[in-house]
Amino acid sequence: MGKRPFEGINVLEFAWGGAGPGAVNWLAYHGATVIRIDSISRPDPFRTTPPYHETSPDDLLKKGGALERSGTFAHTHPVKKYDIGLNIRLPKGKEIFKKLVIWANVVAESFPTGTVERLGLSYEELKKIKPDIIMFRSCGYGHTGPMASQPGFGMTVTAPSGFYSIAGWPDRPSVGISKFYTDTLSPLFGGLALMAAINYWRRTGKGQCIDLSQVESGINYTGPVFLDWVVNQRELALTGNKLSYAAPHGAYRCKGDDRWVAIGVFTDKEWGSFCQVIGNPNWTKELRFSTLTDRVKNSEELDSLINEWTINFTTERVMAMMQTAGVSAGAVATAEDQELDPQLKHYNFYHRLDHPYMGELSFYMSPAFKLSKDEVSVGRPPIIGEHNEYICKELLGMSDEEFVQAIQEEVLEFS
């Protein structure tokens, strides 16, 4: 294998949550060296976010490595990163940080607007240390404008992106599709922006500052809803799984405990194939189901009749029969289904890795694409302060006495 896409690129990850680290992951997957700034005194909130491995929230602090047992943190850091536990608010901690800026090509931060400025670590200050530095910044609303000062996290950013208004049933309030949905969307934009900035730096030798708004990243995925309002002054009506241009269209109960299959029929030809799969019962020939318009109009009765058929088969059986006949269908997968999925196994999507506090687990995921000329690097999440000695002594040239003193003064932190 030749030189990897981001081999030789050094990244200083001064970020927490999902958005900032998620963007950096794309570089780490393909050769970048990443040093993560961590802290025990002000831990990444994802380190205290459930689910926890083999422990309850009440027992978490009773066990060693309380900040190392979060499945959420492990899920968002499935790649090798060096970790330094650093109290950045102490003068010596800030001094170490600035030395790491000299080492880095990229500095990533994802704190509320004004945080790094108050620490004296703004882009303008970092440029004085490293003129060609690339700085990646991610926050809820971007770092300028009337909403810039608003903290953005989880549902407080997902909601204004529009996602809480698009899922639900007509007779009930809307439901959120995820508490942290923009944390999974904005890293896609952030990773692409970082790649473009690195490409520009390679060609010109010039750095830049990237300002990523999580809300704007999310709105890119709710464009049709916004367009319908702008053009037609029409708000989206909540319809559950139903569509105005497909029927049947929904999730149908199958044999087993809480097992379901999703089926979508969009054309009369697909309807004919669907009817053949279920054995052409007499009700499929009734006028109320003869056209797509009729099926949409009578979708409640249609769904009830389909459930009477699907309940006799397993989810996998219904999916296979429908797909063979050219009808769109997919199993409503559980976490267990995903772990056992043969397609995911074929692509080696899940990686089984050993963790000092959680043991061997197989939930470390690959990215959803493969490069023909580079293998993805997947690794377990770092432990707070795991590489303090290597970073301070090997990379920064700190003496043994200086290293011990930094520990004694609590500049350096360990999990």
Stockholm file with secondary structure:
# STOCKHOLM 1.0

chainA/1-415         MGKRPFEGINVLEFAWGGAGPGAVNWLAYHGATVIRIDSISRPDPFRTTPPYHETSPDDLLKKGGALERSGTFAHTHPVKKYDIGLNIRLPKGKEIFKKLVIWANVVAESFPTGTVERLGLSYEELKKIKPDIIMFRSCGYGHTGPMASQPGFGMTVTAPSGFYSIAGWPDRPSVGISKFYTDTLSPLFGGLALMAAINYWRRTGKGQCIDLSQVESGINYTGPVFLDWVVNQRELALTGNKLSYAAPHGAYRCKGDDRWVAIGVFTDKEWGSFCQVIGNPNWTKELRFSTLTDRVKNSEELDSLINEWTINFTTERVMAMMQTAGVSAGAVATAEDQELDPQLKHYNFYHRLDHPYMGELSFYMSPAFKLSKDEVSVGRPPIIGEHNEYICKELLGMSDEEFVQAIQEEVLEFS
#=GR chainA/1-415 SS CCCCTTTTCEEEEECCTTHHHHHHHHHHHTTCEEEEEECSSSCCGGGGCSCBTTSCTTTGGGSSCGGGCBHHHHHHCCSCCEEEEECTTSHHHHHHHHHHHHHCSEEEECCCTTHHHHTTCCHHHHHHHCTTCEEEEEESSCSSSTTTTSCCCTHHHHTTTTGGGSSSCTTSCCCCSCTTHHHHHHHHHHHHHHHHHHHHHHHHSCCCEEEEEHHHHHHTTSHHHHHHHHHHCCCCCCCTTCBTTBSSEEEEEETTTTEEEEEECCSHHHHHHHHHHTTCCGGGGSGGGSSHHHHHHTHHHHHHHHHHHHTTSCHHHHHHHHHHTTCEEEECCCHHHHHHCHHHHHTTCEEEEEETTTEEEEEEECCSCCBTTBCCCCCCCCCTTTTHHIIIIIISCCCHHHHHHHHHTTSEECC
#=GC SS_cons         CCCCTTTTCEEEEECCTTHHHHHHHHHHHTTCEEEEEECSSSCCGGGGCSCBTTSCTTTGGGSSCGGGCBHHHHHHCCSCCEEEEECTTSHHHHHHHHHHHHHCSEEEECCCTTHHHHTTCCHHHHHHHCTTCEEEEEESSCSSSTTTTSCCCTHHHHTTTTGGGSSSCTTSCCCCSCTTHHHHHHHHHHHHHHHHHHHHHHHHSCCCEEEEEHHHHHHTTSHHHHHHHHHHCCCCCCCTTCBTTBSSEEEEEETTTTEEEEEECCSHHHHHHHHHHTTCCGGGGSGGGSSHHHHHHTHHHHHHHHHHHHTTSCHHHHHHHHHHTTCEEEECCCHHHHHHCHHHHHTTCEEEEEETTTEEEEEEECCSCCBTTBCCCCCCCCCTTTTHHIIIIIISCCCHHHHHHHHHTTSEECC
//
